[in-house]
């Protein structure tokens, strides 16, 4: 999973990242109250990072420790 959306997105869900994503791999997860990135569709371009006003998007290897659980949260949402 190249990029992960983390806790700061909760209840914000600013769609700026969705608008700049060239492959439309960012989805609304209403039950999580946040946006999520599809791990298989993301092409690792990083366009979403600069577009996020709350700095909630990180490369999977750079997710801060306190938000590590969001790596699985993003991936698991697509396993439903």
ROVEX-484335 format. One line per 8 residues: their letters; for each residue x, y, z of N, C-alpha, C. Coordinates in pm, whole numbers, plus 50000, padded with zeros to 5 digits. Layout:
N
A	X Y Z X Y Z X Y Z  ... $
//
This chain:
80
XXXXXXXX	50084 49882 50000 50000 50000 50000 50088 50124 50000  50092 50196 49893 50181 50312 49884 50145 50428 49976  50019 50472 49978 49978 50584 50061 49861 50545 50151  49856 50609 50267 49756 50577 50370 49697 50707 50423  49567 50708 50441 49500 50821 50504 49483 50788 50652  49516 50884 50737 49519 50859 50881 49417 50945 50957  49424 50938 51086 49326 50997 51178 49285 51142 51152  49376 51231 51113 49332 51370 51093 49219 51387 50991 $
XXXXXXXX	49196 51288 50907 49088 51295 50808 48950 51272 50869  48946 51208 50984 48817 51175 51046 48735 51302 51068  48612 51296 51020 48514 51404 51029 48551 51529 50947  48658 51522 50870 48695 51632 50781 48659 51594 50638  48712 51484 50592 48688 51429 50459 48692 51535 50349  48792 51623 50353 48813 51719 50246 48843 51641 50118  48778 51672 50011 48790 51594 49887 48897 51648 49793  48983 51737 49841 49091 51789 49757 49179 51677 49705 $
XXXXXXXX	49205 51577 49787 49288 51464 49745 49220 51382 49636  49089 51370 49644 49013 51295 49545 49022 51366 49410  49013 51498 49412 49015 51576 49289 49148 51568 49215  49259 51551 49286 49390 51547 49220 49438 51406 49189  49370 51305 49240 49414 51167 49218 49393 51128 49070  49500 51092 49000 49487 51061 48857 49422 50926 48829  49411 50840 48930 49353 50707 48906 49226 50682 48989  49175 50785 49053 49050 50773 49130 49053 50657 49229 $
XXXXXXXX	49158 50650 49310 49171 50539 49405 49134 50577 49548  49078 50698 49566 49041 50743 49700 48889 50740 49711  48841 50675 49817 48698 50651 49834 48650 50704 49968  48522 50739 49973 48460 50777 50100 48422 50651 50176  48456 50649 50304 48418 50539 50392 48332 50600 50503  48203 50619 50474 48116 50689 50570 48115 50627 50709  48120 50495 50716 48118 50430 50848 48245 50455 50928  48354 50491 50858 48479 50527 50926 48489 50678 50947 $
XXXXXXXX	48398 50753 50880 48397 50899 50884 48525 50959 50827  48579 50890 50723 48703 50937 50660 48713 50885 50517  48814 50929 50447 48844 50877 50314 48947 50767 50327  48951 50677 50230 49049 50568 50230 49108 50552 50090  49230 50503 50083 49299 50482 49956 49303 50333 49926  49259 50297 49805 49261 50156 49765 49407 50114 49743  49454 50014 49817 49596 49976 49811 49640 49920 49676  49550 49859 49601 49588 49802 49473 49573 49899 49356 $
XXXXXXXX	49495 50002 49375 49473 50100 49269 49570 50218 49274  49622 50248 49392 49713 50361 49409 49841 50338 49328  49881 50439 49252 50002 50427 49169 50123 50495 49233  50110 50534 49358 50222 50588 49434 50273 50721 49377  50182 50805 49325 50225 50931 49265 50245 51042 49368  50173 51034 49480 50187 51132 49586 50111 51262 49566  50032 51273 49461 49956 51396 49436 49862 51431 49551  49810 51330 49617 49713 51350 49724 49775 51415 49848 $
XXXXXXXX	49902 51392 49870 49967 51441 49992 49959 51593 50002  49998 51662 49898 49997 51809 49899 49855 51865 49901  49759 51790 49850 49621 51838 49843 49546 51824 49975  49600 51751 50070 49532 51727 50198 49555 51844 50293  49449 51916 50330 49466 52033 50417 49496 51999 50563  49474 51874 50602 49498 51836 50742 49619 51745 50757  49696 51729 50650 49818 51648 50652 49792 51508 50707  49691 51441 50651 49651 51309 50697 49707 51196 50612 $
XXXXXXXX	49774 51228 50500 49816 51125 50406 49967 51107 50412  50008 50980 50425 50149 50946 50435 50181 50825 50349  50307 50814 50307 50351 50688 50248 50342 50585 50359  50311 50460 50322 50290 50359 50426 50411 50344 50518  50531 50358 50466 50652 50344 50548 50674 50464 50639  50605 50575 50613 50626 50697 50691 50510 50734 50782  50412 50644 50796 50299 50672 50885 50353 50685 51028  50320 50795 51096 50364 50809 51236 50317 50691 51321 $
XXXXXXXX	50397 50653 51417 50367 50537 51501 50228 50541 51561  50184 50660 51605 50053 50668 51670 49937 50641 51575  49964 50642 51444 49859 50618 51345 49885 50492 51262  49975 50407 51306 50008 50284 51233 49886 50196 51205  49788 50197 51294 49669 50115 51277 49592 50152 51150  49612 50273 51099 49540 50317 50980 49589 50249 50852  49704 50189 50856 49749 50110 50741 49652 49995 50720  49622 49924 50827 49527 49812 50818 49385 49862 50799 $
XXXXXXXX	49348 49972 50861 49213 50025 50846 49183 50055 50700  49279 50120 50631 49261 50151 50489 49249 50023 50407  49339 49930 50426 49339 49806 50347 49217 49721 50377  49182 49708 50504 49071 49621 50542 48936 49669 50490  48922 49800 50472 48794 49854 50425 48760 49797 50287  48860 49766 50208 48837 49714 50073 48819 49562 50072  48842 49497 50184 48825 49351 50191 48681 49311 50222  48593 49409 50244 48454 49379 50278 48380 49316 50162 $
//
